[in-house]
Amino acid sequence: MPPPLFSLGQTVATPGALEALTENFQSPAEFLNRHLGGDWGDCDEHDRKENALGLKEGLRIFSVYHLRNGTKIWVITEADRSSTCILLPEEY
């Protein structure tokens, strides 16, 4: 595994995201590792460009992933790298 591109800070997850991960027998670590490595999942081109800028300028980092059953989750690392949250879009 390549070295992480940034720090996650404190990692947290919303109740809905934890429930969805559990239902799909998937671990938060699977998505946090992808996020840390620059695999932004299903982000659109605009968000990919924003993430590239975020890595250079210390801005927010945003990833979009789909669980096995198709449920969408977001992983967001704050600009100051103090925390990273896994959440469902409707919990934003």
N, C-alpha and C positions, 0 to 999 in steps of 0.2 A: 504494500500500500504506500502511495506517495506521501510525503510529509503534508500536514494540514496547511492550507493557504492562509488561515486566520484562526483566531481564538473564538471558541463558542461562548466563553463566560459561563455563567450559571445556566444550566439547561432545565427547562420546564416544559410541561405539556398540559394542555387543557383536558378536562374530563372527557369530552367528546372524542378527542384525538386518541387518548389512551384506550377508550372503549373500542374504537374502530381498529386500532392496532391489535388489541387482544382478540377481537372477533376474527381477524385475518391471520392470527398466529404469526405476526410480524413484530419485530423489535424496533424501538426507537433508534437503536444504534445503527441499524441498516441504513436509515435515512440520514442520520447525523454524519456518518462516515462519507456518504455520497456528497452531502452538502459541503463538508470540510474539504473534499477533494476537488471541488469545482464542477461536479456533475449536478447541474441545476434542474435536472429532471425535465419536466414538461413546460418550462418557462417559455414565453414567446421571445422573439428576437429583441424587442425593446427591453424586457427584463434582463436578458442575457447581457446586453450592452450596459445596463445600469449596474449589474453585478461586477462587470469588468472595471467600471469606473469606481465602484464601491471598494474593490480590492486595492486600487491605487490611492484613492482619496479618503479612505476610512469611512465609507457610507454604509448604509444598510445592505445586507445580503439576503436575497429572497430565492427560495426554491419551491418547486411544485412537483409533487409526486402522486402517483396513484397506487393504492393498495391492491391486493389481489382481486378484491371484489369490485374494483373500480372507484372506490371512495377516494376523493381528492384530499390530500393533506398539504399544508404549507409548512415550511421551515423558514423562520425569519431570525436572523442575527442582527441585533441592534448596532447602530453605527459606532457606538463607543465600545462594542464587543463585550459589554457587561453581561449580556444574556442572549440566549437563543430559545425560541419557543416553537414547539410543534403544535399545530392547531388545525382545525377544520375551517375552511373559508367562512362559513356562517358564524363562526365564533370570533371573528376579527372585530 
